[in-house]
């Protein structure tokens, strides 16, 4: 029988593609990863990978075994969840990742609920960028992640990953607080003209949030002048609040932080989707169910 730990390593290499990425995700040295692959090859009796330039390429047998290894990992996930469900208690440690807005607006309420309803469960939380969350979940770096999906820009689905919708979060155009006649909504100036001449603050180029915001503004006939860039929405909010820029920000953040800004509802009232994601088969785990229930209740309480 093949060693399960080495099969998990093979499946991870198939997902990550390079020894460096596997060693980083599993906290092993590259030499350890390479050594364990060689041991697995001896167990199987055939080469599983071969050199291709500076990288590695799976052999036919390696591809077959990697697919079976991934299926075995999913089956083990279901087995662990079923055993935990049979015990009936949410306990142990659950590792989750969240993005900034959810961490600010929903996480504190959810943790209070978990302390009340699942006191034996320890939740370890990391704040990471949404773009890499599903890959990290598939690689078992986390047990549950919270993510976001912008209108017309669905996140890439992963086999073996289930998404659970939590809420629709309206996207709102925010401008500095009123300070005179030349403000959006004033008798002398339409808000579209106002944001056309104002500097913008947005996330850095290359992510879904930035691309969606630019497309949304261009649909209004405005070519935004991006003077400030920051992945931190609190920084964006503060630049608007202090009169330096305009931005499009999520209602979840605005409701949580209550900045002194003026709000303009965008045509069509666009919303981003906030979701939780778990590996298929793990939903039956009492720990996963408790965390999903807490976040669902927390979202409802903040509505």
C-alpha positions as CSV (number, residue, x, y, z in Angstrom):
1,X,0.0,0.0,0.0
2,X,1.3,3.4,-0.9
3,X,2.1,5.9,1.8
4,X,-0.7,8.4,2.3
5,X,1.5,11.3,3.2
6,X,3.6,10.9,0.1
7,X,0.4,10.6,-2.0
8,X,-0.7,13.9,-0.5
9,X,2.6,15.4,-1.5
10,X,2.2,14.1,-5.1
11,X,-1.3,15.6,-5.3
12,X,0.1,18.9,-4.0
13,X,2.8,18.9,-6.6
14,X,0.2,18.2,-9.3
15,X,-1.7,21.2,-8.1
16,X,1.2,23.6,-7.4
17,X,3.4,22.5,-10.4
18,X,6.8,23.3,-8.8
19,X,8.9,21.9,-5.9
20,X,9.4,25.4,-4.5
21,X,5.6,26.0,-4.2
22,X,5.0,22.6,-2.7
23,X,7.8,23.2,-0.1
24,X,6.4,26.6,0.7
25,X,2.8,25.4,1.2
26,X,3.8,22.3,3.2
27,X,6.6,23.9,5.1
28,X,9.1,21.4,3.9
29,X,12.5,22.0,2.3
30,X,12.7,21.4,-1.4
31,X,15.2,18.7,-0.8
32,X,12.8,16.9,1.6
33,X,10.0,17.1,-1.0
34,X,12.3,15.7,-3.7
35,X,13.5,12.9,-1.4
36,X,9.9,11.9,-0.6
37,X,9.0,11.8,-4.2
38,X,11.9,9.5,-4.9
39,X,10.7,7.2,-2.1
40,X,7.2,7.1,-3.6
41,X,8.7,6.3,-7.0
42,X,10.4,3.3,-5.5
43,X,7.2,2.2,-3.8
44,X,5.3,2.5,-7.2
45,X,8.2,1.0,-9.2
46,X,8.1,3.6,-12.0
47,X,9.2,7.3,-12.5
48,X,6.4,9.7,-11.6
49,X,8.0,12.9,-12.7
50,X,10.8,13.8,-15.1
51,X,12.9,16.9,-15.7
52,X,11.6,19.3,-18.4
53,X,13.9,22.3,-18.8
54,X,14.2,23.9,-15.3
55,X,10.9,22.3,-14.1
56,X,9.3,19.0,-13.7
57,X,6.8,17.1,-15.9
58,X,4.5,14.3,-14.8
59,X,4.9,10.9,-16.5
60,X,1.8,9.1,-17.6
61,X,1.9,7.0,-14.5
62,X,2.5,10.1,-12.4
63,X,-0.6,11.8,-13.8
64,X,-2.7,8.8,-13.1
65,X,-1.5,8.4,-9.5
66,X,-1.9,12.2,-8.8
67,X,-5.5,12.0,-9.9
68,X,-6.2,9.0,-7.6
69,X,-4.3,10.7,-4.8
70,X,-6.5,13.8,-5.0
71,X,-9.6,11.6,-4.9
72,X,-8.2,9.8,-1.9
73,X,-7.6,13.1,-0.1
74,X,-11.2,14.1,-0.7
75,X,-12.4,10.8,0.6
76,X,-10.3,11.2,3.7
77,X,-11.8,14.6,4.2
78,X,-15.3,13.1,4.1
79,X,-14.2,10.4,6.5
80,X,-12.8,12.9,9.0
81,X,-16.0,15.0,8.8
82,X,-18.2,12.0,9.3
83,X,-16.3,10.8,12.3
84,X,-16.4,14.3,13.8
85,X,-20.2,14.5,13.1
86,X,-20.7,11.2,14.8
87,X,-19.0,12.7,17.9
88,X,-21.4,15.6,17.6
89,X,-19.2,18.3,19.0
90,X,-17.6,21.3,17.5
91,X,-14.1,21.1,19.0
92,X,-10.4,21.2,18.1
93,X,-8.8,23.8,15.8
94,X,-10.3,25.3,12.6
95,X,-8.1,27.4,10.3
96,X,-9.8,30.0,8.3
97,X,-8.9,32.9,6.0
98,X,-10.8,36.1,5.5
99,X,-10.5,39.3,3.5
100,X,-10.4,42.8,5.0
101,X,-14.0,43.9,4.9
102,X,-15.3,40.7,6.3
103,X,-12.7,40.8,9.1
104,X,-13.8,44.3,10.0
105,X,-17.6,44.0,9.7
106,X,-18.5,40.3,10.4
107,X,-15.7,38.4,12.0
108,X,-16.0,40.0,15.5
109,X,-19.7,39.2,15.7
110,X,-19.1,35.6,14.5
111,X,-16.4,35.0,17.1
112,X,-18.7,36.2,19.9
113,X,-21.4,33.7,18.6
114,X,-18.8,30.9,18.4
115,X,-17.6,31.6,22.0
116,X,-21.2,31.2,23.1
117,X,-22.2,28.2,21.0
118,X,-19.0,26.3,20.4
119,X,-16.7,27.1,23.4
120,X,-14.5,24.0,22.7
121,X,-13.7,25.1,19.2
122,X,-10.5,27.2,18.6
123,X,-10.6,29.3,15.4
124,X,-7.3,30.5,13.9
125,X,-7.8,33.4,11.5
126,X,-5.5,34.8,8.8
127,X,-6.1,37.8,6.7
128,X,-5.0,37.1,3.1
129,X,-5.8,38.6,-0.3
130,X,-9.0,37.0,-1.9
131,X,-7.2,36.1,-5.2
132,X,-5.3,33.2,-3.6
133,X,-7.9,31.9,-1.2
134,X,-9.4,29.0,-3.1
135,X,-6.0,27.7,-4.0
136,X,-4.9,27.9,-0.4
137,X,-8.1,26.1,0.6
138,X,-7.6,23.3,-1.9
139,X,-4.0,22.9,-0.7
140,X,-5.4,22.4,2.9
141,X,-3.7,25.5,4.2
142,X,-7.1,26.5,5.6
143,X,-10.3,24.6,6.4
144,X,-12.7,27.5,5.4
145,X,-12.2,30.8,3.6
146,X,-14.3,33.9,3.1
147,X,-14.2,35.4,-0.4
148,X,-15.7,38.0,-2.7
149,X,-17.0,37.9,-6.2
150,X,-17.7,41.1,-8.3
151,X,-20.5,41.5,-10.8
152,X,-19.7,39.8,-14.1
153,X,-16.3,38.6,-12.7
154,X,-17.0,35.1,-11.2
155,X,-14.1,33.6,-9.3
156,X,-12.6,30.5,-10.9
157,X,-14.3,27.5,-9.5
158,X,-12.1,24.6,-8.2
159,X,-13.0,20.9,-8.3
160,X,-13.7,19.7,-4.8
161,X,-14.5,23.2,-3.5
162,X,-18.1,24.2,-2.5
163,X,-19.2,27.9,-2.2
164,X,-21.8,29.0,0.3
165,X,-23.4,32.4,-0.4
166,X,-23.4,34.7,2.6
167,X,-24.7,38.0,1.4
168,X,-25.0,40.5,-1.5
169,X,-22.9,43.6,-0.6
170,X,-23.9,46.8,-2.5
171,X,-21.1,48.8,-4.1
172,X,-21.5,52.5,-3.4
173,X,-19.8,55.6,-4.9
174,X,-18.5,57.7,-2.1
175,X,-17.4,61.3,-2.3
176,X,-16.0,63.8,0.3
177,X,-18.5,65.3,2.8
178,X,-20.3,68.4,1.6
179,X,-18.3,71.6,1.8
180,X,-19.9,74.0,-0.6
181,X,-22.0,74.3,-3.7
182,X,-19.6,72.4,-6.0
183,X,-20.5,69.0,-4.6
184,X,-22.4,66.0,-6.0
185,X,-26.1,66.5,-5.8
186,X,-25.8,70.3,-5.4
187,X,-28.0,72.6,-7.5
188,X,-25.0,73.7,-9.6
189,X,-23.2,70.5,-10.4
190,X,-24.3,67.0,-11.4
191,X,-22.4,64.2,-9.5
192,X,-21.1,62.6,-12.8
193,X,-19.4,65.9,-13.7
194,X,-18.1,66.1,-10.1
195,X,-16.4,62.6,-10.1
196,X,-15.1,63.2,-13.6
197,X,-12.9,66.0,-12.4
198,X,-12.0,64.5,-9.0
199,X,-9.0,62.2,-8.4
200,X,-9.8,58.5,-7.7
201,X,-8.4,56.0,-5.2
202,X,-8.5,52.4,-6.2
203,X,-6.9,49.1,-5.6
204,X,-3.7,48.3,-7.5
205,X,-4.1,47.1,-11.1
206,X,-4.6,43.5,-11.9
207,X,-7.3,42.4,-9.5
208,X,-11.0,41.9,-10.0
209,X,-12.0,44.8,-7.7
210,X,-9.9,47.3,-9.7
211,X,-11.1,46.0,-13.0
212,X,-14.7,46.1,-12.0
213,X,-14.6,49.6,-10.6
214,X,-12.9,51.0,-13.7
215,X,-15.5,49.3,-16.0
216,X,-18.4,50.6,-13.8
217,X,-17.1,54.2,-14.0
218,X,-16.4,54.0,-17.7
219,X,-20.0,52.8,-18.2
220,X,-21.1,56.2,-16.9
221,X,-19.0,57.9,-19.5
222,X,-16.3,58.8,-17.1
223,X,-12.6,58.0,-17.6
224,X,-11.3,58.0,-14.0
225,X,-8.1,59.7,-13.1
226,X,-6.4,57.3,-10.6
227,X,-4.1,59.3,-8.4
228,X,-4.0,57.0,-5.4
229,X,-3.7,53.2,-5.2
230,X,-4.0,51.0,-2.1
231,X,-5.2,47.5,-1.4
232,X,-6.3,48.7,2.0
233,X,-9.9,49.9,1.8
234,X,-9.5,51.8,5.1
235,X,-6.9,53.9,3.4
236,X,-9.2,54.4,0.5
237,X,-12.1,55.4,2.8
238,X,-9.9,57.9,4.7
239,X,-8.7,59.6,1.5
240,X,-12.3,60.1,0.5
241,X,-13.3,61.3,4.0
242,X,-10.5,63.8,4.1
243,X,-11.4,65.3,0.7
244,X,-8.6,63.9,-1.4
245,X,-10.4,61.5,-3.7
246,X,-13.6,59.7,-4.6
247,X,-14.0,55.9,-4.7
248,X,-16.4,53.0,-5.0
249,X,-16.5,51.0,-1.7
250,X,-18.6,48.2,-0.3
251,X,-21.6,48.9,1.9
252,X,-20.3,46.3,4.4
253,X,-17.3,48.5,5.1
254,X,-19.3,51.7,5.2
255,X,-21.8,50.3,7.6
256,X,-19.1,49.0,9.8
257,X,-16.8,52.1,9.9
258,X,-19.4,54.9,9.4
259,X,-17.1,57.4,7.7
260,X,-18.2,61.0,7.1
261,X,-18.7,60.7,3.4
262,X,-21.5,61.3,0.9
263,X,-23.0,58.3,-0.8
264,X,-24.2,58.0,-4.4
265,X,-26.1,54.9,-5.5
266,X,-24.8,53.6,-8.7
267,X,-27.1,52.8,-11.6
268,X,-28.4,49.3,-11.4
269,X,-27.4,49.1,-7.7
270,X,-24.5,46.6,-8.3
271,X,-23.4,44.3,-5.5
272,X,-20.5,42.0,-4.9
273,X,-21.2,38.5,-3.6
274,X,-19.6,37.5,-0.3
275,X,-19.2,33.7,0.2
276,X,-17.7,31.1,2.3
277,X,-15.8,28.2,0.7
278,X,-15.0,24.7,2.1
279,X,-13.6,21.5,0.7
280,X,-16.3,19.1,-0.6
281,X,-17.3,16.6,2.1
282,X,-16.2,18.8,5.0
283,X,-19.6,20.5,5.5
284,X,-20.7,17.7,7.8
285,X,-18.0,18.5,10.3
286,X,-19.5,20.1,13.4
287,X,-16.6,22.6,13.4
288,X,-17.3,23.7,9.8
289,X,-21.0,23.7,10.4
290,X,-20.6,25.8,13.6
291,X,-18.5,28.5,11.8
292,X,-20.8,28.6,8.8
293,X,-23.7,29.0,11.1
294,X,-22.0,31.8,13.1
295,X,-21.1,33.8,10.0
296,X,-24.6,33.4,8.6
297,X,-26.1,34.6,11.9
298,X,-23.6,37.4,12.1
299,X,-24.4,38.6,8.6
300,X,-28.1,38.6,9.4
301,X,-27.5,40.6,12.6
302,X,-25.6,43.2,10.7
303,X,-28.2,43.6,8.0
